[in-house]
Amino acid sequence: MKKKFSYKRYVKRIYLYVTRMLEKGEPLINIRKGLRRIVNSYEGLNRNERYALFNSAYNGARQGKHGIENLTSRKVYDSILHTARNVKSNLNLKRNKMKLFDTLKDSSNSIIFYCCSWHTHPAEGHKDYQGKIYVDRYWRQKTPQRMHYSVSSYIRNHGTITVQDAMEGPIWLLTRPYCKHYFIPIQTEEVLTNSANKIAREYAYRPETPYTVKDYYLLRNEVFRSASERVDDYTVKEAFIKKIRRSV
């Protein structure tokens, strides 16, 4: 059974594996095969994501072949870490899209309005579509008859585009490769009784929690401490230990 991808567990796993293999003097060809097995053990990864993970890990192993202490360099560690974080972000986006598709297909679901997320530097052509309200194409089937007039009036007065039209050409919101937008479900009453700008401020402009310096060093300390326990060479062990921050 394939594993669920966790960027923290992945980075730790890669460092423990590469450190152990280098300590044993294994040739790069064997390490290469092992890294491919690790990368392929995770579910939901596409070809580009698997290649990115493998490439950063293998480049780190190549550097470590010239001296295991090279694994402690910021360049090697950051490459493996940032690649893993990017893959985790991509997986989150894919899960959000699948959740949306399932919600739209569910005829018993009462959500008909969605707010598109907002972020800086959107894909070309998407700037004017982020932070806006969209409606399910099949809103009539999901809305009580008594609310049809109110919803219909809102759609007409605001020129509201359907979610399905936004995801299709020529807009391709969410469905364009590497698009980072996602739709946030909003209760009908909230949409009808508040301005679109107010809803956008409350829901669309929620940036993902950024990684902090503390996050960075807490994980690196854990990874390097675990790696140091896997080597017998005192010099290499010290190289890892010296990079562990005493406070974060």
HULINMO-V308932 format. One record per helix or strand of 2 or more residues. SS is the DSSP state (alpha for helix, beta for strand). FROM is the first residue (numbers start at 1). TO is the last residue. Records with the same first field share a line. If there is no record, write none. Layout:
# HULINMO-V308932
SS: FROM-TO + FROM-TO
This chain:
# HULINMO-V308932
alpha: 7-23 + 28-40 + 47-65 + 68-72 + 74-105 + 127-129 + 139-142 + 145-158 + 163-167 + 188-193 + 196-204 + 213-228 + 234-242
beta: 113-116 + 133-135 + 161-162 + 183-186
